[in-house]
């Protein structure tokens, strides 16, 4: 699994999230936003160490279906009543990163080499948001047959990749 303190990028700076109201539904959204699969688990009380700098979010209350933390109910950016001992963390399986990063000590984004079975990607498209659907299975990438392929399947893949 992959885990760490959650930090978000807003208004030109990275900052932490306070763990008030932090639960597994919030972790699910973080994992989805990062493109990570697996079982999301929320961790509180600076489980992965205290961050430094601003605490940018508080009172995050996701339903679990959002594509990013920005879509969740939460306090206004920078409005919080917390200390870094309340920095929120998550545990989920890795695959890529976007504008959220997980930190275990001094922060730096990381990418892990092993991919979970069922990871999807788009290949051969004119942009990162289009292309042939490929699935990682048994250590290799393969294509998906289009027999029975519908818009619903495309929506699932798009959501798995973090698109709206």
N, C-alpha and C positions, 0 to 999 in steps of 0.2 A: 504494500500500500504506500501511498504518498501522503505526506502530512506536513503541516507547518502553520505558522501564524499567518493570518490573512492580512494582506496590505492592499490598499486600493490607490489608484492614481487619480488625482483630481486637482484641477487648477494648477498644473505644473509641479505637483509634489506628491510623494508617496506618504501614506499614513495608515494607521491601524484602525480596527473596528472594535468598539466596546462590546463586551459580551452580554450586556443587558438584553434580555429577550432572545438571545442567540440559541438556536436549536438546530436539529438535523435538517429541517426544511431549508434553513438558510445555507447550511453546508451543501445541500443538494444543488442549490443555485450556483454557489461558488464553483463546485466541481463541474457543473455543466458549462459555466462561463469559461472555465479553463480548458474545456474539451476533454475532461477526465471522466472515466467511467468507474464503476465500482459502487460500494456501499458508502454513502456520505455519512460522516460522523462529526458532529459539532463538539468542540472542546473549549472550555472556559478557563478563567483565572490564569491567563498567560501560560498555559500548558506548554507552549513551545518557546517560552521566554518572552520577556517584555520588549516591546519595540521602543523606538525613540522618535522624536518628532511629533507631528500632530496626530491626534485621534480624530479621524475624519467622519466616522459614522457611529451612530448610537441607535438603540431601539429598533434594530433591523427586524422586520417581521415579514418574511417571505411566506407565500403559500406553498412553495416548492415547485410550482409550474413555470416560474419566470425564467427568462433566458439570461438575465443578468441582474446583479444586485440593484442596479439603477431602477429596475421596474418594481422593486419591493417597497412596501411601506417602511418608512424609516424617518429618523430625524433629518432636519436640514443639514447639508454638508457643514461640518465644523461645529455643529450644535451638540454638545455632549456634557455629561457630568461625571466623567470617569477618570481613572488613572491607568497607567500602562499595566498594572497588575491585573486589569480586567480585559486585556487584549484577547480577541477571539481567534480561534484556530479551527482547522478542519483536517480530516483525514479522508483521502480518496485516492483512487488509482490514477497513475500519470498517463499523459500523452502529449500535451502541448500547453503553451501559455499565451495569454493575451494581455489585457490591461489590469490583471489581478495577479499577484504573485504570492507564493507561500514561502515563509522564512523560518529557519530553525535557529539562527543566531543573528549575526549581522546580515542584513538582507542582500540577497542577490537572487535573481530569477534562475530557476533551473529547469532543464529538460532531461528526462530519463530515457535511456536507450531501449528498454523492453516495453513492448506494446501488449496490452491485454487482447485476448481473443475477441473478435467481433468489432474491433476498432475499424471505423470507416474513413475513407478519404476520397477526394475527387481528383481525377487524373485526366490530362489531355485537354482541359478546357481553356478558353481564352482568358479566363480570370479565375481567382481562387474560389469563386462562388458557383462555378459550373464545371461540369466534366463527367467522365465515366465514373460510376460508383465502383469502388474497390473495397474489399473486406479483408482484414488481416486474420488468417486462420492457420494454425499449425506451423507457425514460423514463416509464412509466406503471404503475399498479397494475391488476391484473385478477383475476378470480375463477378458481377451479378447478372444472371440471365433475365431478359426482359419479359419472359412469359408471365402474364398476370401482374406485371408492374403497373401500378396506378399512381395517381397524384398522392394518395395516402402514403404509399411507400416513400415517395420523394419527400413528403413533409417530415416523415420520421427521420430520414437521413439528414435533411437540412437541420432539424432540431438537434440531432446527435452531434452535428458539426458546429452547433452554436449559432446558426442563422435563424432569422425570424420566420 
